[in-house]
């Protein structure tokens, strides 16, 4: 009699086991609707990555070559400096000294390499002489077009001026120099002045048609 019921019992047990497995694998918790991902905030363009239409630099005089360096002076309309108030709408300008090595620079700088660590003061004189109407120190800084020395100032009015840079060598800013025969470079040059004639026409209007971009010297 046991043999007669053995087959059906085994079959029943198999069905019961399968049923338990199915029940145990059922997800009885209601599935909450998937939340849509929060929209990614728009990425703001990096400062300096794009310039307003008509934005340009204005050369001051002609570049000067001295001590195997090229010294160029430029100015541009007011710019935003990190940690400083927004100068928009002011009469402030930004003054720059772009100083790069020329060929066969004896102090170890490659052609067109920015010369760092210098201490530079600027003075703005009336073209006809007299005391400086503005003076200060140019600070090393970085912008979208590279390293330079710069300062923001307010020019009194359009006119003819003379701009003077008083330039001290990188040793003044703490740059060391190898001097041994195997790895050394030439001694630093003595402090000198670079002078530029400046025909300042004032900050141009935003809709000026004469603001055509020009390449940097």
PAZAPA-4460 file (N, C-alpha, C; in steps of 0.05 Angstrom, whole numbers, plus 32768, in hexadecimal, padded with zeros to 4 digits):
% residues 217
    n_x    n_y    n_z   ca_x   ca_y   ca_z    c_x    c_y    c_z   seq   type   mol
   8011   7FE8   8000   8000   8000   8000   8011   8019   8000     1      X     A
   8028   8018   800F   803A   802F   8010   8046   8034   7FF5     2      X     A
   804C   801E   7FE7   8057   8022   7FCC   8044   802F   7FBA     3      X     A
   8029   8029   7FBE   8015   8035   7FAC   8013   8053   7FB1     4      X     A
   8017   805D   7FC9   8015   807A   7FCF   802F   8088   7FCD     5      X     A
   8045   807A   7FCA   805F   8087   7FCA   8062   809B   7FB3     6      X     A
   8059   8092   7F9B   805C   80A4   7F84   804C   80BE   7F87     7      X     A
   8032   80BC   7F8D   8023   80D5   7F91   802E   80E7   7FA7     8      X     A
   8037   80DA   7FBD   8042   80EB   7FD3   805B   80FA   7FCA     9      X     A
   806C   80ED   7FBC   8085   80FA   7FB2   807D   8111   7FA0    10      X     A
   806A   810C   7F8E   8061   8121   7F7C   8056   8139   7F8B    11      X     A
   8045   8133   7F9F   8039   8148   7FAF   804E   8159   7FBE    12      X     A
   8062   814A   7FC9   8077   8159   7FD7   8087   816B   7FC4    13      X     A
   808B   8161   7FAC   8099   8172   7F98   808A   818C   7F92    14      X     A
   806F   8189   7F8E   805F   81A1   7F89   805F   81B4   7FA0    15      X     A
   805D   81A8   7FB8   805D   81BA   7FD0   8077   81C9   7FD2    16      X     A
   808E   81BB   7FCD   80A8   81C9   7FCE   80AB   81DF   7FBA    17      X     A
   80A1   81D9   7FA1   80A3   81ED   7F8C   8092   8206   7F94    18      X     A
   807A   8200   7FA0   8069   8216   7FA8   8076   8227   7FBD    19      X     A
   8083   821A   7FD1   8090   822A   7FE5   80A7   823C   7FDA    20      X     A
   80B5   8230   7FC7   80CB   8240   7FBB   80C0   8258   7FAD    21      X     A
   80A9   8254   7F9E   809D   826B   7F90   8094   8280   7FA3    22      X     A
   8086   8277   7FB9   807C   828A   7FCC   8092   829A   7FDA    23      X     A
   80A8   828C   7FE0   80BE   8299   7FEE   80CC   82AE   7FDD    24      X     A
   80CA   82AB   7FC3   80D7   82BD   7FB0   80C6   82D4   7FA7    25      X     A
   80AC   82D3   7FB0   809B   82E9   7FA8   80A2   8302   7FB8    26      X     A
   80A3   831A   7FAA   80A8   8334   7FB8   808D   833F   7FC0    27      X     A
   8087   833B   7FDA   806C   8343   7FE4   806B   8361   7FE9    28      X     A
   8082   836E   7FEA   8082   838B   7FEF   807B   839A   7FD6    29      X     A
   8069   83AE   7FD7   8062   83BD   7FBF   807B   83CC   7FB5    30      X     A
   807E   83CD   7F9B   8094   83DB   7F8F   808E   83F8   7F8D    31      X     A
   809E   8409   7F9A   809A   8425   7F99   80A3   8430   7F7E    32      X     A
   8094   8443   7F73   809C   844E   7F59   80B8   845A   7F5A    33      X     A
   80C7   8454   7F45   80E2   845E   7F44   80E2   847D   7F41    34      X     A
   80F1   848A   7F53   80F3   84A7   7F51   8105   84AF   7F3A    35      X     A
   80FC   84C2   7F2C   810D   84CC   7F16   8125   84DA   7F22    36      X     A
   813C   84D6   7F16   8154   84E3   7F20   8151   8501   7F1F    37      X     A
   815B   850E   7F35   8159   852B   7F36   8169   8537   7F1F    38      X     A
   815E   854C   7F13   816C   8557   7EFC   8188   8562   7F04    39      X     A
   819C   855D   7EF3   81B7   8566   7EF8   81B8   8584   7EF4    40      X     A
   81C2   8592   7F08   81C3   85AF   7F05   81D5   85B7   7EED    41      X     A
   81CF   85CC   7EDF   81DF   85D3   7EC8   81FB   85DB   7ED1    42      X     A
   820F   85D3   7EC2   822A   85D9   7EC8   8231   85F5   7EBD    43      X     A
   8239   8606   7ECF   8240   8621   7EC7   825B   8621   7EB9    44      X     A
   825F   8631   7EA5   8278   8632   7E97   828E   863D   7EAA    45      X     A
   82A6   8632   7EA8   82BB   863B   7EB8   82C2   8658   7EB3    46      X     A
   82C8   8668   7EC8   82CF   8684   7EC3   82E6   8686   7EAF    47      X     A
   82E4   8698   7E9C   82F9   869B   7E89   82F6   8689   7E71    48      X     A
   82E3   8675   7E71   82E1   8663   7E5B   82D4   8671   7E43    49      X     A
   82C5   8686   7E47   82B9   8695   7E31   82B9   86B2   7E38    50      X     A
   82C1   86C3   7E24   82C2   86E0   7E29   82AA   86ED   7E1B    51      X     A
   829F   8702   7E26   8289   8710   7E19   8291   871A   7DFE    52      X     A
   827D   871D   7DED   8283   8727   7DD2   8290   8743   7DD4    53      X     A
   82A5   8746   7DC5   82B3   8760   7DC5   82C8   8763   7DDB    54      X     A
   82CB   874F   7DEC   82DF   8750   7E02   82FA   874D   7DF5    55      X     A
   830D   875E   7DFE   8328   875C   7DF3   833C   8768   7E06    56      X     A
   8355   8763   7E01   836B   8770   7E0F   8376   8787   7DFE    57      X     A
   837E   879C   7E0B   8389   87B3   7DFC   83A7   87B6   7E02    58      X     A
   83B8   87B4   7DEE   83D4   87B7   7DF3   83DC   87D3   7DFC    59      X     A
   83F0   87D5   7E0D   83FA   87EE   7E16   8416   87F1   7E0A    60      X     A
   841A   8802   7DF7   8433   8805   7DEA   843C   87EC   7DDC    61      X     A
   8455   87E9   7DD7   8460   87D1   7DCA   846F   87C0   7DDE    62      X     A
   846F   87A5   7DDA   847E   8793   7DEC   849C   879B   7DEC    63      X     A
   84A8   8796   7E03   84C5   879C   7E07   84D3   8782   7E0C    64      X     A
   84EB   877F   7E00   84FC   8768   7E05   8515   8771   7E15    65      X     A
   8518   8764   7E2C   852F   876A   7E3D   8536   8752   7E4E    66      X     A
   8550   874D   7E52   8559   8736   7E62   854D   871C   7E58    67      X     A
   854B   8719   7E3E   8540   8701   7E31   8524   86FB   7E3A    68      X     A
   8514   8711   7E3D   84F8   870E   7E43   84E8   8722   7E32    69      X     A
   84CF   871B   7E2C   84BD   872D   7E1E   84A8   8737   7E32    70      X     A
   84A8   8751   7E36   8495   875E   7E49   8480   876D   7E39    71      X     A
   8467   8764   7E3C   8451   8771   7E2F   843D   877C   7E44    72      X     A
   8433   8793   7E3F   841F   879F   7E51   8404   87A1   7E43    73      X     A
   83EF   8799   7E50   83D4   879A   7E45   83C1   87A3   7E5A    74      X     A
   83AA   87AD   7E52   8394   87B2   7E65   837A   87A7   7E59    75      X     A
   8367   87A2   7E69   834D   8798   7E60   8337   87A2   7E73    76      X     A
   831E   87A2   7E6B   8309   87AB   7E7C   8308   879A   7E96    77      X     A
   82FA   87A4   7EAA   82FA   8798   7EC4   82F3   877A   7EC3    78      X     A
   8300   876A   7ED4   82FC   874D   7ED4   82F5   8745   7EF1    79      X     A
   82E9   872E   7EF3   82E1   8723   7F0E   82F8   8714   7F1A    80      X     A
   8301   871B   7F31   8316   870D   7F3F   830A   86FC   7F56    81      X     A
   8315   86E5   7F59   830C   86D3   7F6E   830E   86E0   7F8A    82      X     A
   82F7   86E0   7F98   82F7   86EC   7FB3   82F3   870A   7FB4    83      X     A
   82EF   8717   7F9D   82EC   8734   7F9C   82D0   873B   7F92    84      X     A
   82C8   8753   7F97   82AD   875C   7F8F   82AC   875E   7F71    85      X     A
   8293   875A   7F66   828F   875B   7F4A   8293   8778   7F40    86      X     A
   82A6   877C   7F2D   82AC   8798   7F24   829A   87A1   7F0D    87      X     A
   8287   8791   7F06   8276   8798   7EEE   826A   87B4   7EF1    88      X     A
   826D   87C3   7EDC   8261   87DE   7EDB   8274   87F3   7EE7    89      X     A
   828B   87EB   7EF1   829D   87FF   7EFC   82B0   8809   7EE7    90      X     A
   82C0   881D   7EED   82D3   8828   7EDB   82EF   881B   7EDF    91      X     A
   82EF   8805   7EEE   8308   87F7   7EF3   8312   87E9   7EDB    92      X     A
   832C   87E7   7ED8   8338   87D8   7EC2   834C   87C3   7ECF    93      X     A
   8355   87B1   7EBE   8368   879D   7EC8   8382   87A0   7EB8    94      X     A
   8397   87A4   7EC6   83B2   87A9   7EBA   83C2   878F   7EBC    95      X     A
   83D0   8788   7EA6   83DF   876F   7EA6   83FB   8774   7E9B    96      X     A
   840E   8764   7EA6   8429   8762   7E9B   842C   8745   7E92    97      X     A
   8430   8740   7E78   8435   8725   7E6E   8452   8723   7E68    98      X     A
   8460   8712   7E77   847D   8710   7E75   8485   86F3   7E6F    99      X     A
   8492   86EF   7E58   8499   86D5   7E4F   84B6   86D5   7E46   100      X     A
   84C3   86BD   7E47   84DF   86BB   7E3F   84E1   86BB   7E21   101      X     A
   84F7   86C7   7E18   84FE   86C6   7DFB   8512   86AF   7DF6   102      X     A
   851A   86AC   7DDE   852C   8696   7DD7   8547   8699   7DE6   103      X     A
   8552   8682   7DED   856C   8680   7DFA   856D   868F   7E15   104      X     A
   8557   868D   7E23   8556   869A   7E3E   856A   868C   7E50   105      X     A
   857D   869C   7E5C   8593   868F   7E6B   858A   8687   7E87   106      X     A
   8572   868E   7E90   8569   8687   7EAB   8559   866E   7EAC   107      X     A
   8559   865E   7E97   854C   8644   7E98   852F   8643   7E8E   108      X     A
   8524   8659   7E84   8509   8659   7E7A   8508   8653   7E5D   109      X     A
   84F4   8643   7E55   84F1   863B   7E39   84E4   8652   7E2A   110      X     A
   84E7   8651   7E0F   84DB   8666   7DFE   84BD   8669   7E04   111      X     A
   84B5   8682   7E08   8499   8689   7E0D   848E   867F   7E28   112      X     A
   849F   8675   7E39   8497   866D   7E54   8492   8685   7E66   113      X     A
   847D   8685   7E75   8477   869B   7E88   848D   869B   7E9D   114      X     A
   8496   86B3   7EA4   84AB   86B6   7EB8   849E   86BD   7ED3   115      X     A
   849F   86AA   7EE6   8490   86AD   7EFF   84A1   86BA   7F15   116      X     A
   8494   86BE   7F2C   84A1   86C6   7F45   84AD   86E2   7F45   117      X     A
   84A9   86F1   7F30   84B4   870C   7F30   84A3   871F   7F42   118      X     A
   84AF   8734   7F4B   84A1   8749   7F5A   849F   8761   7F47   119      X     A
   8487   876A   7F42   8483   877F   7F2E   8471   8795   7F3A   120      X     A
   847A   87AD   7F39   8469   87C4   7F40   8463   87D4   7F26   121      X     A
   844C   87E1   7F26   8445   87F2   7F0F   8441   880F   7F19   122      X     A
   8447   8821   7F07   8441   883D   7F0B   8436   8849   7EF2   123      X     A
   8421   8859   7EF5   8414   8867   7EDE   8419   8885   7EE1   124      X     A
   8428   8890   7ECE   842F   88AD   7ECF   8420   88BC   7EB9   125      X     A
   841A   88D5   7EBC   8411   88E6   7EA6   8427   88E6   7E91   126      X     A
   841F   88E6   7E77   8433   88E4   7E62   8446   88FC   7E63   127      X     A
   843D   8913   7E6C   844E   892B   7E6D   845F   892C   7E86   128      X     A
   845E   8918   7E97   846F   8918   7EAF   845F   891E   7EC8   129      X     A
   846C   891C   7EDF   845E   8921   7EF8   845D   8908   7F09   130      X     A
   8450   890A   7F20   844E   88F4   7F32   843B   88DE   7F27   131      X     A
   843F   88C5   7F2F   842E   88B0   7F26   8411   88B5   7F30   132      X     A
   83FE   88B0   7F1E   83E2   88B3   7F25   83D7   8899   7F30   133      X     A
   83E6   8883   7F2C   83DD   8869   7F37   83F6   8857   7F38   134      X     A
   83F8   8847   7F4D   840E   8835   7F50   8406   881E   7F62   135      X     A
   8414   8808   7F60   840E   87F1   7F70   841E   87D9   7F67   136      X     A
   8417   87C2   7F71   8425   87A9   7F6B   8414   8797   7F59   137      X     A
   8422   878B   7F46   8415   8778   7F35   8418   875C   7F42   138      X     A
   8401   874E   7F44   8401   8734   7F51   8401   871E   7F3C   139      X     A
   840F   8707   7F42   840D   86F0   7F2F   83F1   86E5   7F30   140      X     A
   83E6   86DF   7F19   83CB   86D4   7F18   83C7   86C3   7EFF   141      X     A
   83B1   86B4   7EFE   83AC   86A2   7EE8   8391   86A9   7EDC   142      X     A
   838F   86A8   7EC2   8376   86AD   7EB3   8373   8698   7E9D   143      X     A
   835E   869B   7E8D   8359   8688   7E78   836F   8687   7E63   144      X     A
   837F   869C   7E61   8394   869D   7E4D   83B0   8699   7E5A   145      X     A
   83B0   8690   7E73   83CA   8689   7E80   83D2   869C   7E96   146      X     A
   83EB   8698   7E9F   83F6   86A8   7EB5   83FD   86C4   7EAD   147      X     A
   83FB   86D6   7EBF   8404   86F2   7EBB   8407   8700   7ED6   148      X     A
   8411   8718   7ED5   8410   8729   7EED   83FB   873E   7EE8   149      X     A
   83EB   8744   7EFC   83D5   8756   7EF7   83CC   8766   7F10   150      X     A
   83BC   877A   7F0B   83B0   878A   7F20   8398   8799   7F14   151      X     A
   8384   879E   7F25   836D   87AD   7F1D   836F   87C9   7F28   152      X     A
   8369   87DD   7F18   836C   87F9   7F20   8357   880A   7F11   153      X     A
   8353   8822   7F1B   8341   8835   7F0E   8351   884B   7F01   154      X     A
   834F   884D   7EE7   835D   8863   7ED9   834C   887C   7EDC   155      X     A
   8359   8893   7EE0   834A   88AC   7EE4   8339   88B5   7ECC   156      X     A
   8345   88B4   7EB5   8337   88BE   7E9D   8347   88B6   7E84   157      X     A
   833B   88B6   7E6D   834B   88B0   7E54   8361   88C6   7E51   158      X     A
   8377   88BD   7E45   838D   88D0   7E40   83A6   88C1   7E3A   159      X     A
   83BC   88D0   7E39   83D6   88C5   7E34   83E6   88C1   7E4E   160      X     A
   83F0   88A9   7E51   83FE   88A3   7E6A   8418   8894   7E63   161      X     A
   8428   8890   7E78   8440   887F   7E76   843F   886A   7E8C   162      X     A
   8440   8851   7E84   843F   883B   7E97   845B   8830   7E9B   163      X     A
   8462   882C   7EB4   847D   8822   7EBB   8479   8809   7ECC   164      X     A
   8487   87F3   7EC4   8489   87DB   7ED4   84A4   87DB   7EE1   165      X     A
   84A5   87D8   7EFC   84BF   87D4   7F0A   84C1   87B6   7F10   166      X     A
   84D4   87A9   7F02   84D4   878C   7F02   84ED   8781   7F11   167      X     A
   84E7   8771   7F25   84FD   8763   7F34   84FE   8746   7F2C   168      X     A
   8515   8739   7F2D   8518   871E   7F23   8509   870A   7F35   169      X     A
   8506   86F1   7F2B   84F8   86DD   7F3A   8503   86D7   7F56   170      X     A
   851C   86DD   7F5B   8527   86D9   7F75   8519   86EA   7F8A   171      X     A
   850E   8701   7F82   84FF   8712   7F94   84E6   8704   7F9E   172      X     A
   84DB   86F2   7F8E   84C3   86E3   7F96   84C9   86C8   7FA2   173      X     A
   84E2   86C2   7FA6   84E9   86A9   7FB4   84F1   8692   7FA2   174      X     A
   84F6   8697   7F88   84FE   8681   7F76   851C   867C   7F79   175      X     A
   8523   8664   7F80   853F   865C   7F82   854C   8658   7F67   176      X     A
   8566   8656   7F67   8575   8653   7F4E   858C   8640   7F51   177      X     A
   858F   862C   7F40   85A6   861B   7F40   85BE   862B   7F35   178      X     A
   85D5   8629   7F42   85EC   8638   7F39   8605   8627   7F34   179      X     A
   8602   860C   7F37   8619   85FB   7F32   861E   85F8   7F14   180      X     A
   8637   85F0   7F0D   863D   85EE   7EF0   862C   85D9   7EE1   181      X     A
   8623   85C4   7EEE   8614   85AF   7EE0   85F7   85B6   7EDB   182      X     A
   85EA   85C3   7EEE   85CD   85C7   7EEC   85C5   85E5   7EED   183      X     A
   85D8   85F6   7EF2   85D1   8612   7EF7   85C9   8622   7EDF   184      X     A
   85BC   8639   7EE5   85B4   864D   7ED0   85C1   8667   7ED7   185      X     A
   85BF   867A   7EC5   85CC   8694   7EC8   85C1   86A3   7EE1   186      X     A
   85D2   86B5   7EEC   85C8   86C5   7F03   85B0   86D6   7EFA   187      X     A
   85A0   86DE   7F0E   8589   86EF   7F07   8593   870B   7EFF   188      X     A
   8583   8717   7EEF   8588   8733   7EE6   8581   8746   7EFC   189      X     A
   858B   875E   7EF9   8585   8773   7F0C   8569   877E   7F07   190      X     A
   855C   8789   7F1C   8541   8795   7F18   8543   87AB   7F02   191      X     A
   852D   87AD   7EF2   852D   87C1   7EDD   8511   87CB   7ED9   192      X     A
   850E   87E0   7EC9   84F4   87EC   7EC3   84ED   87E8   7EA5   193      X     A
   84D3   87E4   7EA0   84C9   87E2   7E85   84B4   87F8   7E82   194      X     A
   84B6   880A   7E6E   84A5   8821   7E6C   8494   881F   7E52   195      X     A
   847B   8826   7E54   8469   8824   7E3D   8459   883E   7E3A   196      X     A
   8456   8848   7E21   8444   885F   7E1C   8428   8854   7E1A   197      X     A
   8416   8861   7E28   83FA   8857   7E2B   83E7   886D   7E22   198      X     A
   83DA   8868   7E0B   83C5   887A   7E02   83AB   886D   7E0B   199      X     A
   83A2   8875   7E22   838A   8868   7E2E   8371   8876   7E25   200      X     A
   8360   8867   7E17   8347   8872   7E0C   832E   886D   7E1D   201      X     A
   8332   8861   7E34   831B   885C   7E46   830F   8841   7E41   202      X     A
   82FE   8838   7E54   82F0   881F   7E51   82DB   8821   7E3B   203      X     A
   82DC   880F   7E27   82C9   8812   7E11   82AD   880A   7E19   204      X     A
   8299   8815   7E0A   827E   880E   7E0F   8279   87F1   7E06   205      X     A
   8265   87E4   7E12   8260   87C8   7E0C   8258   87C4   7DEF   206      X     A
   824C   87D8   7DE2   8243   87D5   7DC6   8256   87E1   7DB3   207      X     A
   826F   87E7   7DBC   8282   87F3   7DAA   8289   87E0   7D93   208      X     A
   8289   87EA   7D7B   8290   87DA   7D63   82AE   87D8   7D5F   209      X     A
   82BD   87E6   7D6F   82DA   87E5   7D6B   82E7   87D0   7D7C   210      X     A
   82D7   87C2   7D8D   82E3   87AE   7D9E   82E6   8794   7D8E   211      X     A
   82FA   8792   7D7F   8300   877A   7D6F   8316   876B   7D7E   212      X     A
   8311   8751   7D82   8325   8741   7D92   833F   8741   7D83   213      X     A
   8355   8743   7D92   836F   8741   7D87   837F   872C   7D96   214      X     A
   8392   871F   7D89   83A2   870B   7D97   83B4   8718   7DAB   215      X     A
   83BA   8708   7DC0   83CB   8712   7DD6   83E8   8713   7DCD   216      X     A
   83F6   8728   7DD5   8412   872B   7DCC   8423   8715   7DD9   217      X     A
***
